[in-house]
Amino acid sequence: MTAVADSDRRAMREALAEARAALATADVPVGAIVLDESGTVIGRGRNEREKLHDPTAHAEVVALRAAARARGDWQLTGCTLVVTLEPCVLCAGAILAARIDRVVFGAWDDKAGAAGSVVDLLRERRLPFRVAEVVGGVDDVECAALLREFFEQQRRL
C-alpha cells in the first residue's frame, strides 16, 4: 500500500468538515475541496441535492463550480480534487471536463464508484482527457463511518 501524504490527510480533514456540514440540510454527508497548484483551497462543496432540489448538486460538482469561479476559468489544470467518497459517473464526467489533474478520495463506493470500484472513468484511455493521479482510500474508515451512520439513522426514521 502506498503511503498517504500528510498534505492529503490535511486536505481530507477539510473535506470531512464539508461532509459533516451537509448533515444540517439532510443531505448525504459527502464533502469536497479543490486545491490549486500551491495547495490553497480555491473551491469547497458538499452534497446539496436536498437543499437545492438539484440532482447535480453533488459535493464534487459544487466544489468544481466554486473553484472555476475563483479562477475565472473552467479549466482547472494543475488542481487537485479531494472528496470523502469515490466519485460517481456524474462527478467523474465533471472532473474530466474541468481538466483536474489529481483526485484524492476517502471511502470506496462499490455500488456507484467511477474511479476504480465499478468503473474507472478517470483513467479511461479511450477518452480525450485522463486524470494523471488518483489516490483512493485516504482516511477511508472515517469517511465510510460518517456515511454508514447517516444511512443507519435514515433507516430508523
N, C-alpha and C positions, 0 to 999 in steps of 0.2 A: 504494500500500500504506500502511495506517495505521501510524504509529509505535507501537512497543510501549512501554508504561510501564515505567520501571525497577522499580517495585514488582511488576509482573507477572513480570519476569525473575527477581527475587529469589525470588519465590514458586515459580517453576518450578524453581529450583535445589533447593528443599526437596522438591518433588515428585519430582525426579530422584533425590535421595538415597533416597527411599522406594522408587522403582523398582529401584534397584540392590540394596537390601536384599532384594527379592523373589527375587533370584538364589540366595540362601542356601537357599531351600526349593524350588528348581527351578520356581518359578512364573514366568510370563511377566512381564518387568520393566515393570510399569506402576505408577506411584505417584500419589497424590493427597493434597491437603491442602484443608481448609476454613478460610477466613478469616472472622472476624466483621467488623462494620462498621468497626472501628478498624484492621483489618489484622492482628489477632492470630490465630495458628493455634489453632483450637479442635478440630480433628479431623485425624487422619493415617490414611492407609491405603495398602496395597499389595496387589497380587493375592495371594490366599491360597487359591486354589481347590485347588491340590495339597496344601498344608499342612493345610487343614481338610477336604478332600474335600467341598467345598461349591460347587456350581455358581454360587451367587450371591455368592461372596466376591471380587467384583471390587474393585479399588482404590477406585473411587468410592463403592461401597456401604459398604465398611469405613470410609472416612473420614466419610461421612454419618452412619453409626451412632455413631461416636465423637463427632462434633460435637453430635448430638442428645442424647447422654448428658451432655456437658459443659454444654449449655444447659438441660437438663431440659425440653426441648420438641422435638417432632418437626418443628415449623415453623422452618425456618432462613431466614426472610425477612431480607433485608439482607446475606446471606452470599455469598461467592464461593467457587466450587469451582475448584481448579487441578489439572489432570491431564495426564500426559505423552502420552496418546493420546486422540484424539477418542472421546467416549463412544459406546457401543453402544446398542441399543434398550433392553436391560435397565437400563443405567445412566441413560439419558435419562429413563426412567419414574421411577426413584428420585429423580432430580434434580427433576423436576416435582412429585412427591409431597411432597418436602421444602420446596418453595417457594423454591428457590435463585434469587437474582436475577441472578447473573452467573456465567458459566462461561468459564474460560481453559484452552485445551488446546494441547498441543505438536504431535505428529505427526498428520497426517490419516490416516483409515482408509478407504481406497477399497473395502474389502470389507464392512465392518460398521458404518461410521460413521453416527451418528444426529444429527449436528449440522451437516449440510450436505453431506457426501460422498455417501452413498447416499440418505438421507432427512434431513429436518430436523425431528425431533420437538420439539426445544427451542423452536422458534418457530412451531409449527403453530397457525394461527389458530382451527382448529375445536376445540381443546382448551380446557378451562376455565382453565388457567394457562399462561403462557409465560415463558421466561427473558428478562429485559429486555435483556441484553447477552451476546453470545457473541464471544469473541476466539480465533481459531484460528491455528495456525502459530507459536506462541511457542517459540523455540529448537527448531523442528521438525527441523532437521538432526541435532542431538544426540539428541533423543528417538527419532527414526527409526533412527539408527545403533545405539542400545542394543538396540532390538527386532530389527533385522536381524542383529546379531552373535549374539544369543540363538538365533534360529531357524537361522542357519547352523551354530552349534555343535550344536543338536539334530539336524540332518540328518546330521552327521558321526558321531553316536553309534550 
